[in-house]
């Protein structure tokens, strides 16, 4: 038997080979069932919504980068790196950016094109984790108060 695992198959997908199980004299062969188990990725995870086709990457930023802007290197599933320019925004709690077409291939597309950036893919969601300093001296606090304006 040969199983051709399709791009985008989710954890728990069942592949059934009817009547390929144990055989014997006077015994009807049972079905042989394989269940797909996903290996966790070290940087990306599947989103629980959108049918599991979206991926999530968590980028950790220093507070100064979240406030003043930076470039964020975002890995893709196929090993490329996308550069996200965050200079025109302030990254606050719960902020997310979406890179369209860089998620999991859509497994329900028959004969779909599974190349990077294809419309047959979900999105890559970038979530931000902002690192705050453990402590600040009084002069640093005073300088921040003098320069930061309430929005």
Secondary structure, DSSP 8 states (H G I E B T S, - for coil): ------TT--TT-EEEETT-S--BTTB----EEEE------SSEEE-SSGGGT-EEEEEEEEHHHHHH--EEEEE-TTS-EEEEE-TTS---TT-EEEETT-S-B-TTSTT---STT-TTB--EEEEEEEE--S---HHHHHHHHHH----
